[in-house]
Amino acid sequence: MSGVWVFAETRDGKIIKVVNEMLNASKDIGAKLGEDVSAVLLGSGVEALAGDLAAMGAKKVLLADDANLEKYTPDAYTKVLADLVKQHEPSVLLFGNSAVGKDLAPSVAARLGVGLCSDCTGVEVDGENRLVFTRPVYAGKAVTTVVCNEKPQMATIRPNVLPPGELEAGASADVEKVAVELGEADLRTVVREILKLAGDKVELTEADVIVSGGRGMKGPENYGMLEEMAEVLGAAVGASRAAVDAGWRDHHDQVGQTGKVVNPSLYIACGISGAIQHLAGMKTAKVIVAINKDPDAPIFKVADYGIVGDLFKVVPIMTEELKKILAE
Ligand SMILES: Cc1cc2nc3c(=O)[nH]c(=O)nc-3n(C[C@H](O)[C@H](O)[C@H](O)COP(=O)(O)OP(=O)(O)OC[C@H]3O[C@@H](n4cnc5c(N)ncnc54)[C@H](O)[C@@H]3O)c2cc1C
């Protein structure tokens, strides 16, 4: 078995960010294993994206282009991917830990009868050429290292954790078009339409900066000030479960154990106490800023910068200062 494969997930006709992060890590993995790095691209009319994958470091692109693959469905994608793996026998298969990756990877692993390390935050190659994955457990309180002995060694990788690679302009990859054979049983689900919640909102799990609000925001009408700060910073807006349960924010915005796990460069928590279940979703952020009127709020234990004060006074001042700094 040979080959390091990365599933090239697309969204809105573009390769998602974590694919670049995985391909960049795969260059090192491939060099250590002495194996080529390939991207596996499924979709309809997506051949033009092969160039982007080459720029990210893929030496080869396996392209399954078929009208039935235009929108993701678990049955069809699992069938195509599992068949490809059986045919080519790669030794590694990586997915982003996105909504699609979290759905597809276990399904492919089950079809192949191999293990899967999910939501990994690190990967190394050991002395026996096995991948050693790092993954947080117990809501981020402990970290385990996991080795899957079966091949392909499969994992989903948390977005924003591994460093992305510089894009190599003009790079090219061998594109191998693969035959797609889907029967009735593989086409049980038809996705007719994907409705978007809001125009060009930055996806939380991919955001580099997140401004998040909790119960301290007091009501949905006050999130406008977080939206304004987010706009200045090019950030996404998140929320605690308390805010979501109160109906102030959509469930898509929830950060935490039962929400999304995020790993931005900067996380600004406004009126969030820092319950363990919230920390499970954001404590690996590179820099955490907390604004809370209670000096004993647990969020300050994980914060790099803490502002003890009334967020309704602090946030507008911060936003104005950020506007000035970023305009310079
Ligand atoms: C199984 C399970 C799963 C869970 N999953 C999640 C999850 O995924 N995500 C999540 O977030 N929670 C989750 N929770 C809930 C979690 O335990 C907390 O209840 C929740 O995170 C609290 O949200 P909060 O910090 O916004 O509210 P609170 O704990 O009520 O904190 C509000 C904070 O705002 C501050 N504040 C109030 N007014 C102001 C002001 N004017 N200026 C500045 N600060 C102010 C207060 O001092 C306080 O610290 C889960 C719980 C369970 C049991």
Ligand as a Chemical Component Dictionary entry (heavy atoms), coordinates in Angstrom:
data_LIG
# 
_chem_comp.id                   LIG 
_chem_comp.type                 NON-POLYMER 
_chem_comp.pdbx_formal_charge   0 
_chem_comp.three_letter_code    LIG 
# 
loop_
_chem_comp_atom.comp_id 
_chem_comp_atom.atom_id 
_chem_comp_atom.alt_atom_id 
_chem_comp_atom.type_symbol 
_chem_comp_atom.charge 
_chem_comp_atom.model_Cartn_x 
_chem_comp_atom.model_Cartn_y 
_chem_comp_atom.model_Cartn_z 
_chem_comp_atom.pdbx_ordinal 
LIG C1  C1  C 0 -23.809 18.458 28.205 1  
LIG C2  C2  C 0 -23.586 19.946 28.105 2  
LIG C3  C3  C 0 -23.085 20.474 26.939 3  
LIG C4  C4  C 0 -22.868 21.844 26.831 4  
LIG N1  N1  N 0 -22.339 22.342 25.669 5  
LIG C5  C5  C 0 -22.059 23.665 25.612 6  
LIG C6  C6  C 0 -21.448 24.211 24.438 7  
LIG O1  O1  O 0 -21.239 23.541 23.433 8  
LIG N2  N2  N 0 -21.164 25.531 24.451 9  
LIG C7  C7  C 0 -21.406 26.343 25.521 10 
LIG O2  O2  O 0 -21.105 27.538 25.452 11 
LIG N3  N3  N 0 -21.986 25.847 26.620 12 
LIG C8  C8  C 0 -22.327 24.537 26.677 13 
LIG N4  N4  N 0 -22.943 24.054 27.789 14 
LIG C9  C9  C 0 -23.452 25.028 28.795 15 
LIG C10 C10 C 0 -22.391 25.517 29.753 16 
LIG O3  O3  O 0 -22.309 24.653 30.866 17 
LIG C11 C11 C 0 -22.751 26.931 30.263 18 
LIG O4  O4  O 0 -24.030 26.897 30.838 19 
LIG C12 C12 C 0 -22.739 27.994 29.166 20 
LIG O5  O5  O 0 -21.528 27.932 28.447 21 
LIG C13 C13 C 0 -22.868 29.360 29.828 22 
LIG O6  O6  O 0 -22.946 30.329 28.837 23 
LIG P1  P1  P 0 -22.494 31.823 29.173 24 
LIG O7  O7  O 0 -21.062 31.831 29.591 25 
LIG O8  O8  O 0 -22.877 32.670 28.023 26 
LIG O9  O9  O 0 -23.467 32.233 30.359 27 
LIG P2  P2  P 0 -23.173 32.453 31.886 28 
LIG O10 O10 O 0 -22.462 31.306 32.493 29 
LIG O11 O11 O 0 -24.454 32.878 32.491 30 
LIG O12 O12 O 0 -22.150 33.662 31.900 31 
LIG C14 C14 C 0 -22.475 34.971 31.527 32 
LIG C15 C15 C 0 -21.263 35.823 31.830 33 
LIG O13 O13 O 0 -21.492 37.127 31.393 34 
LIG C16 C16 C 0 -20.925 38.024 32.322 35 
LIG N5  N5  N 0 -21.611 39.305 32.149 36 
LIG C17 C17 C 0 -22.921 39.595 32.424 37 
LIG N6  N6  N 0 -23.181 40.883 32.108 38 
LIG C18 C18 C 0 -22.023 41.417 31.639 39 
LIG C19 C19 C 0 -21.655 42.703 31.163 40 
LIG N7  N7  N 0 -22.537 43.707 31.079 41 
LIG N8  N8  N 0 -20.359 42.912 30.788 42 
LIG C20 C20 C 0 -19.439 41.899 30.858 43 
LIG N9  N9  N 0 -19.752 40.651 31.301 44 
LIG C21 C21 C 0 -21.021 40.422 31.667 45 
LIG C22 C22 C 0 -21.162 37.377 33.663 46 
LIG O14 O14 O 0 -20.227 37.852 34.610 47 
LIG C23 C23 C 0 -20.944 35.914 33.326 48 
LIG O15 O15 O 0 -19.620 35.510 33.556 49 
LIG C24 C24 C 0 -23.173 22.698 27.922 50 
LIG C25 C25 C 0 -23.676 22.150 29.104 51 
LIG C26 C26 C 0 -23.878 20.785 29.192 52 
LIG C27 C27 C 0 -24.420 20.230 30.477 53 
# 
loop_
_chem_comp_bond.comp_id 
_chem_comp_bond.atom_id_1 
_chem_comp_bond.atom_id_2 
_chem_comp_bond.value_order 
_chem_comp_bond.pdbx_ordinal 
LIG C1  C2  SING 1  
LIG C2  C3  SING 2  
LIG C2  C26 DOUB 3  
LIG C3  C4  DOUB 4  
LIG C4  N1  SING 5  
LIG C4  C24 SING 6  
LIG N1  C5  DOUB 7  
LIG C5  C6  SING 8  
LIG C5  C8  SING 9  
LIG C6  O1  DOUB 10 
LIG C6  N2  SING 11 
LIG N2  C7  SING 12 
LIG C7  O2  DOUB 13 
LIG C7  N3  SING 14 
LIG N3  C8  DOUB 15 
LIG C8  N4  SING 16 
LIG N4  C9  SING 17 
LIG N4  C24 SING 18 
LIG C9  C10 SING 19 
LIG C10 O3  SING 20 
LIG C10 C11 SING 21 
LIG C11 O4  SING 22 
LIG C11 C12 SING 23 
LIG C12 O5  SING 24 
LIG C12 C13 SING 25 
LIG C13 O6  SING 26 
LIG O6  P1  SING 27 
LIG P1  O7  DOUB 28 
LIG P1  O8  SING 29 
LIG P1  O9  SING 30 
LIG O9  P2  SING 31 
LIG P2  O10 DOUB 32 
LIG P2  O11 SING 33 
LIG P2  O12 SING 34 
LIG O12 C14 SING 35 
LIG C14 C15 SING 36 
LIG C15 O13 SING 37 
LIG C15 C23 SING 38 
LIG O13 C16 SING 39 
LIG C16 N5  SING 40 
LIG C16 C22 SING 41 
LIG N5  C17 SING 42 
LIG N5  C21 SING 43 
LIG C17 N6  DOUB 44 
LIG N6  C18 SING 45 
LIG C18 C19 SING 46 
LIG C18 C21 DOUB 47 
LIG C19 N7  SING 48 
LIG C19 N8  DOUB 49 
LIG N8  C20 SING 50 
LIG C20 N9  DOUB 51 
LIG N9  C21 SING 52 
LIG C22 O14 SING 53 
LIG C22 C23 SING 54 
LIG C23 O15 SING 55 
LIG C24 C25 DOUB 56 
LIG C25 C26 SING 57 
LIG C26 C27 SING 58 
# 
